[in-house]
Amino acid sequence: MGKAAGIIFLWIFSTLYGMAQNIDIQQIIAGIQGRYAPDGRVELFQITASQKNDTLVLRGETTSREAYEELLVQARQTSVTLRDHIRLLPDKALGEEIWGIIYNSSGTLRAEPRYGAELVSQALLGMPVRILEERGGWHRVQTPDRYIGWMNGSVEPMTDAQRQQYLKLPKAIVTSLHARSFTDTDKEALPVTDLVAGDMLVVQSAKGGFYQVQYPDGREAFVKKSDAMKVPDWLRKNRLTGESIVNTAKQLLGVPYLWGGTSTKGMDCSGFTKQVYWMHGIVLARDASQQVRYGRLIDETGDFGDALPGDLVFFGTKATPESPKERVVHVGIYIGQKRFIHASDYIRINSFDPADPLYDEFNTRRYLRTKRVIGEVNSEGIEEIFENSFYHLTGNKK
């Protein structure tokens, strides 16, 4: 074999070997992502690989330490040299301030760190979040339902020690759909902020018909007792029944639909079901396609003979041989007599019964199944609030 032919052979061999290695690492990345981070809404694993001679270069970011460590072990078996440029979130650049508390009545989460990006969710006042990174004044955060998004403002960063101290403070939860806090208790007092159902504030004292409260960012105000309850009293009063769920849901009738909304200012379909259960001390997953994974299966035929008020009803596209993946795109709450309440333009009541004047033909045709939350509390995806402990939900699961 001539010298030129030998060089060409070595080049071809090297190229094919590099291609094979690249295929191997791509398969490894896909496999690890499938095991540890199949849902990018709640766990990040965005990794790319490139080959430079005999060096494998890994770049990207992940929130899963287990996935990160397994990737490094397997990657080292495919390459002589490995360069690791993966960021394990929370980002080291944050220092110890990898926690935060929401200080606005509802904080907005977006898909990207820019105001024009999609609104993906909201976080209520007093809600703890895990801060994953900071970019140009935007914080990437993870809420107690593990949902991930970007916020500009609305979150007060703190260390774990500060968070633990905050958790121990007495709090009140806003029970009115809409309310305000004030600078004082007299009629001429100016508002401090608006408030929505589910907001939580630290209680400092009581003054007549008001609670004196403090915000996570240090602001102080007064909230009418008629608009809020101390959290221990609220938890004792809560009774998770179908009737109670339906009554709470009906209080939201007419609230406008807002894509990404989870507050009484506006909500999407799963934001509505999530808010109703939140006001009963239950944390549900964020999206309809996530909520459908949990709870007890009640019906898939559309019979509704075993369905009870408070059950969740799901809608979408069933799997077929041509499209083997089911798509869940909508959710509502069953209220009895084949009727359900849901967010569609605004919170409204519709029916599965063609003889009912509230019949909803469109959603009846795309009905998928009914799942039960009541009786399944503290199973996967359905978590109960406990005083001074429910704040610990964020970031504990990997």
BELUR-V858170 format. One record per residue. RES is the residue in three letters. SS is DSSP state (a for helix, b for strand, c for the rest). OMEGA is omega as a letter, one per 30 degrees, with the letter a starting at -180 (none if undefined). Layout:
RES/SS/OMEGA  RES/SS/OMEGA
This chain:
MET/c/a  GLY/c/a  LYS/a/a  ALA/a/l  ALA/a/l  GLY/a/l  ILE/a/l  ILE/a/l  PHE/a/a  LEU/a/l  TRP/a/l  ILE/a/a  PHE/a/a  SER/a/a  THR/a/a  LEU/a/l  TYR/a/l  GLY/a/l  MET/a/l  ALA/a/l  GLN/a/a  ASN/a/l  ILE/a/l  ASP/a/a  ILE/a/l  GLN/a/l  GLN/a/l  ILE/a/a  ILE/a/a  ALA/a/a  GLY/a/l  ILE/a/l  GLN/a/l  GLY/a/a  ARG/a/a  TYR/a/a  ALA/c/a  PRO/c/a  ASP/c/a  GLY/c/l  ARG/c/a  VAL/c/l  GLU/c/a  LEU/c/l  PHE/b/a  GLN/b/a  ILE/b/l  THR/b/l  ALA/b/l  SER/b/a  GLN/b/l  LYS/b/a  ASN/c/l  ASP/c/a  THR/b/l  LEU/b/a  VAL/b/l  LEU/b/l  ARG/b/l  GLY/b/a  GLU/b/l  THR/b/l  THR/c/a  SER/c/l  ARG/a/a  GLU/a/l  ALA/a/l  TYR/a/a  GLU/a/l  GLU/a/l  LEU/a/a  LEU/a/l  VAL/a/a  GLN/a/a  ALA/a/a  ARG/a/l  GLN/c/a  THR/c/a  SER/c/l  VAL/c/a  THR/b/a  LEU/b/l  ARG/b/a  ASP/b/l  HIS/b/a  ILE/b/l  ARG/b/l  LEU/b/a  LEU/c/g  PRO/c/a  ASP/c/l  LYS/a/a  ALA/a/l  LEU/a/a  GLY/c/a  GLU/c/a  GLU/c/a  ILE/c/l  TRP/b/l  GLY/b/l  ILE/b/a  ILE/b/a  TYR/c/l  ASN/c/a  SER/c/l  SER/b/l  GLY/b/a  THR/b/l  LEU/b/l  ARG/b/a  ALA/c/a  GLU/c/a  PRO/c/l  ARG/c/a  TYR/c/a  GLY/c/a  ALA/c/a  GLU/c/l  LEU/b/a  VAL/b/l  SER/b/l  GLN/b/l  ALA/b/a  LEU/b/l  LEU/c/l  GLY/c/a  MET/c/l  PRO/b/l  VAL/b/l  ARG/b/l  ILE/b/a  LEU/b/l  GLU/b/l  GLU/b/a  ARG/b/l  GLY/c/a  GLY/c/l  TRP/b/l  HIS/b/l  ARG/b/a  VAL/b/l  GLN/b/a  THR/c/a  PRO/c/l  ASP/c/l  ARG/c/l  TYR/c/a  ILE/b/l  GLY/b/a  TRP/b/l  MET/b/l  ASN/b/a  GLY/c/l  SER/c/a  VAL/b/l  GLU/b/a  PRO/b/l  MET/b/l  THR/c/l  ASP/a/l  ALA/a/l  GLN/a/l  ARG/a/a  GLN/a/l  GLN/a/l  TYR/a/a  LEU/a/a  LYS/c/a  LEU/c/l  PRO/c/a  LYS/b/l  ALA/b/l  ILE/b/l  VAL/b/a  THR/c/l  SER/c/l  LEU/c/l  HIS/b/a  ALA/b/l  ARG/b/l  SER/b/a  PHE/b/l  THR/c/a  ASP/c/a  THR/c/a  ASP/c/a  LYS/c/a  GLU/c/a  ALA/c/l  LEU/c/l  PRO/b/l  VAL/b/l  THR/b/l  ASP/b/l  LEU/b/l  VAL/b/a  ALA/c/l  GLY/c/l  ASP/c/l  MET/b/a  LEU/b/l  VAL/b/l  VAL/b/l  GLN/b/a  SER/b/l  ALA/b/l  LYS/b/a  GLY/c/a  GLY/c/a  PHE/b/l  TYR/b/l  GLN/b/a  VAL/b/l  GLN/b/l  TYR/c/l  PRO/c/l  ASP/c/l  GLY/c/l  ARG/c/l  GLU/b/a  ALA/b/l  PHE/b/a  VAL/b/l  LYS/b/l  LYS/a/l  SER/a/a  ASP/a/a  ALA/b/l  MET/b/l  LYS/b/a  VAL/a/l  PRO/a/l  ASP/a/l  TRP/a/l  LEU/a/l  ARG/a/a  LYS/a/a  ASN/c/l  ARG/c/a  LEU/c/l  THR/c/l  GLY/a/a  GLU/a/a  SER/a/l  ILE/a/a  VAL/a/l  ASN/a/l  THR/a/l  ALA/a/a  LYS/a/l  GLN/c/a  LEU/c/l  LEU/c/l  GLY/c/l  VAL/c/a  PRO/b/l  TYR/b/l  LEU/c/l  TRP/c/a  GLY/c/a  GLY/c/l  THR/b/a  SER/b/a  THR/c/l  LYS/c/a  GLY/b/a  MET/b/l  ASP/c/a  CYS/a/a  SER/a/l  GLY/a/l  PHE/a/a  THR/a/l  LYS/a/a  GLN/a/a  VAL/a/l  TYR/a/l  TRP/a/l  MET/c/l  HIS/c/l  GLY/c/a  ILE/b/l  VAL/b/l  LEU/b/l  ALA/c/a  ARG/c/a  ASP/c/l  ALA/a/a  SER/a/l  GLN/a/a  GLN/a/a  VAL/c/a  ARG/c/a  TYR/c/a  GLY/c/a  ARG/b/l  LEU/b/a  ILE/b/a  ASP/b/l  GLU/c/a  THR/c/a  GLY/c/l  ASP/c/l  PHE/c/l  GLY/c/a  ASP/c/a  ALA/c/l  LEU/c/l  PRO/c/a  GLY/c/l  ASP/c/l  LEU/b/l  VAL/b/a  PHE/b/a  PHE/b/l  GLY/b/a  THR/b/l  LYS/c/l  ALA/c/l  THR/c/l  PRO/c/l  GLU/c/l  SER/c/a  PRO/c/a  LYS/c/l  GLU/c/l  ARG/b/l  VAL/b/a  VAL/b/a  HIS/b/l  VAL/b/l  GLY/b/a  ILE/b/l  TYR/b/a  ILE/b/l  GLY/b/l  GLN/c/l  LYS/c/l  ARG/b/l  PHE/b/l  ILE/b/a  HIS/b/l  ALA/b/l  SER/c/a  ASP/c/l  TYR/b/l  ILE/b/a  ARG/b/l  ILE/b/l  ASN/b/a  SER/b/l  PHE/c/a  ASP/c/a  PRO/c/a  ALA/c/a  ASP/c/l  PRO/c/l  LEU/c/a  TYR/b/l  ASP/c/a  GLU/a/a  PHE/a/a  ASN/a/l  THR/a/a  ARG/a/a  ARG/c/l  TYR/b/a  LEU/b/a  ARG/b/l  THR/b/l  LYS/b/a  ARG/b/l  VAL/c/a  ILE/c/a  GLY/c/a  GLU/c/a  VAL/c/a  ASN/c/l  SER/c/a  GLU/c/l  GLY/c/a  ILE/b/a  GLU/b/a  GLU/b/l  ILE/c/l  PHE/c/a  GLU/c/l  ASN/c/l  SER/c/a  PHE/a/l  TYR/a/a  HIS/a/a  LEU/a/a  THR/c/l  GLY/c/a  ASN/c/a  LYS/c/l  LYS/c/none
